[in-house]
Amino acid sequence: MGWITSRAFADACRQAGIRQSMNAIGSSADNALAESFNSTFKRETPQGRKRWSSERKA
């Protein structure tokens, strides 16, 4: 069943003009940018803070 989701995602990317990565499975190079971006939020978000009054405040 997972391959159906993968195929649908690949088709959506293709239609949007997005080229998917072709690195080996489990390659950290694929995730490096996303992980770096996410780690910024983890560092910059006040510990324990879960809500903001608006998107702008967040």
C-alpha positions in Angstrom: 0.0 0.0 0.0 2.9 2.4 0.7 4.0 2.3 -2.9 0.7 3.8 -3.9 1.3 6.8 -1.7 4.9 7.0 -3.0 3.7 6.9 -6.6 1.0 9.6 -5.9 3.6 11.8 -4.2 6.0 11.3 -7.1 3.3 12.2 -9.6 2.3 15.3 -7.7 5.9 16.4 -7.6 6.3 15.8 -11.3 3.2 17.8 -12.1 4.4 20.7 -9.9 7.8 20.7 -11.6 9.6 19.5 -8.5 12.6 17.2 -9.0 12.9 14.7 -6.2 16.2 13.6 -4.7 17.7 10.5 -6.1 20.2 9.7 -3.3 20.4 6.3 -1.7 17.9 5.3 0.9 19.0 6.5 4.3 21.5 9.1 3.0 21.9 11.9 5.4 22.7 14.3 2.6 19.1 14.3 1.6 17.9 15.4 5.0 20.7 17.8 5.9 19.0 21.0 4.8 15.6 20.1 6.3 17.2 18.9 9.6 19.2 22.1 9.8 16.1 24.2 9.2 14.1 22.3 11.8 16.9 22.5 14.4 16.8 26.3 14.1 13.2 26.2 15.3 14.1 23.8 18.2 16.9 26.2 19.3 15.1 29.4 18.8 11.7 28.3 20.3 11.4 29.1 24.0 11.5 25.8 26.0 8.0 24.6 26.7 6.3 27.2 24.6 3.4 25.6 22.7 1.2 28.5 21.6 1.4 32.0 20.2 -1.4 34.5 19.8 -1.0 34.7 16.1 1.1 33.4 13.2 2.9 36.7 13.1 3.9 36.4 16.7 5.2 32.8 16.1 
